[in-house]
């Protein structure tokens, strides 16, 4: 087990859960810094969704920020085990289709008779609707939340500038851009950027970040393996 500082930049709900998972895996809680660079804000609307439509969720935030009083009357397909679990706990008949968007599309049932409704955030890195339409599927979409950029916390900034080994985890391209905006005022010291994907690493490198690493798989489980290895 290493003694690097770990900066978690996910929205608060996911950061808190990831911190608990790291502690359960043996990481000293004093080494973990939570510094969300994205804040989730609900968009107040109640999309009109046909009861026979299957809802698509690629994020847990969409599940929680969907205004609907009778979620138990709907079925959904989900990306990620946490999204699937959260949807099930809220009463939906949820089905896990993959740990990432690529496996989700690969496992997607090709049934032209079904209609689908994609609930998502304002900013996305992959246009799922267009991909599914090219497969001949009928799909509508509604934005149910937006992502607001935040600055790194003072504690996180101090760690990034100190001589202590620090790993900052970057979970999305939007997070990378938020962090880069803050780095104009920070002189990095002994810092590694652990990226969930190659696209995130590309964004960081385009702005001169050199000490980067890509997770072998875009999953929390793989990140924990790296951080505790």
N, C-alpha and C positions, 0 to 999 in steps of 0.2 A: 504494500500500500504506500503510495507516495504522499508527500505533505504539501502539494501545490495548493494554492488558493484557487477556488473555482467560482467563476462569476456566471450566474444563470440569468439570461436576458429575456426569457419567455414572459407572456402576460402572467399576472400574479397567481391566478388559479393553477396554471400548469407549473409555474415555478415552485410553488409551495409543495405540490405533489412530487416534483422531481427532487426537491431537497430531501423529502422523507425517504424516497427510494435510494438516494445516495447514502443517507445515514444508515438505512437498513443494510446496505451493501458494505458498510464498514468505514465510510468516510467520516472523519471528525467534523461535527457540525460547526466548529469554530472556523473551519477552512472554507465554508460555503457562504457566498455573498449573493443575495437575491437583488437584482437590479433590472426590473422590466424596462425594455425600451419601446414596448408597444402596449398601449392601453386600449381595451375593447370597449366600444360604446354601442349600445343597442340602437337600432333604427326602428322607431315605433311604427310598425305596420302589422297588419294581419293578412298575409297573402291568401288569396282565394285558391285553395288547392282541392281538386276533385278527390273524393274519398277513395277512388280506385287508383289514383296515381301513387307511384312509389317515390318517396322522398329520397334525395341523395344528399349525404353529408360528407364533406371532406375535412371538416374540422369540428371539434368539440364545442367551440364557441358558437357555431351556428345552431347546434342543438339547444344550448342554454338561452340563446337570444331570439328564439322563434316564439312569437306571441301566438299561443294556441291553448285553449282550455281543455281540449279533448285529444291529446296526443296519442292516447291508447287506441284510437280508431285508425291509426296510420301504420303503414309498413315503411321501412327505409333500408337502404344499402349504405354502408359506411366504409370510410378509409380509417384504419387504425383501430386497435383493440379498445383504447380508452373512449373513443367516440362511440363505438358500438355499445360498450358497457353503459355509458351515460345515457344513450338513447333508450336502452332497455330499461334502465332504472326510472326513466320518466314515462314509461308505459308503452313505448313504441315497439312494434314487432321488428326488431333490428337484425340485420344480417351483415356479418363481416365479409368484405370482398377483397381485402388486401391491406398490407401494412403501409403501402404507399400508392400514389396515383397510378403508376405504371401497372402494378399488379391488380389494382381495382379495375382498370379498363380491360386487362387481359381476362379477368374472371367474370366480367359483366355478362349476365345472361342475355343472349340475343333473342329477344321476344318482341316482335314488331307490334303486338297487340297491346302491350303495356304503354302507359304514358308516365313520364317522370318529371319531377319538380326538384330542381337543384336549389337548395338554400345555402347561401355563401356570404363571405365577407366582401367588402367593397374592393379591396386589393387582392388580386390572385396572381400567382406565378404561372398557372397553367389554365388554359381555356378548355375546361372539361366539356362544357355544352357543345362547343364546335366539334370536338372530337367524337362525341356520341352521335351528333347529328350526321356526321360523315359515315357513321356505321348504320344509318337508316333509322335511328331511334327518334321518337317524339319527346322533346324535352323543353320545359319552361324553367325559368330561374327567377329568384327573388333575392335581393340583397337584404340581409337582416341585421348586419352589424358593420361598423367601420373600425379601422385600425388607426389610432392616433400615435404619432411618434413621441417618445419621451427621452429626456436626457439620462445618461448614466448617473447613478447615485454618487454622492461624494465619496462614500466608502469604496465603491468600485473604481472610481478614478484614482484614488490613492493607491489601491492595489496594483493597478495597471502601470503606475509610474514608479512603484517601489522596486527594490532589487529582488523581492520575493518572487519565486516562480508562480505565475498566474496563468490559468487557462480560462479564457472567456468563450463561452459556447454560443454560437450564432445559429439560430434555428430557421431563419427565413431570410430571403433577399431584402424584404422590407426592414427587418431588424438590422441587417448589415448596413443599409443606407443610414439608418438612425444612428448607429454606432459611429460610422465614418464621419457624420456631421459633428459629432462630439470630439472626435480625435484631432480635429484641427486645433484644439486648445490643450491637447495632452501630449506629453513626450513619453512615448512607450519605453518601458525598460525590459523586463524579463517576461514577456507576454507571448503566449501561444493562442492562436485563434482556431478553435475546433469547430469545423463547419459541417452542417448536416448534408450538404450536397456540393457538387462541383460548381454549380452556378453561383452559389454563395461565395465560394472561394474565389471565383473569377471576379466577382464584384469587389471583393476586398483587395485582390492583387492589382486591379485596375487603378486603385488609389494608393498603391505603394506599400501595402501590407505584405510582408515577406514570410513571416513565421506562421504558416497556416498548415492545417491538417484536415483531411476529409474523413468523416466517419465511413467505415466499410459498408454500412447499411444505414438508411435514414430512419433509424428507430432509437427510442430511448434506451432500450436494452443494450444496443451496441455502444451507445455513448457511455453508459455505466461501466461496461466492460473495459473501454478505453481508459476511463478515469480512475478505475480501481486496479488496472493492470500493473 
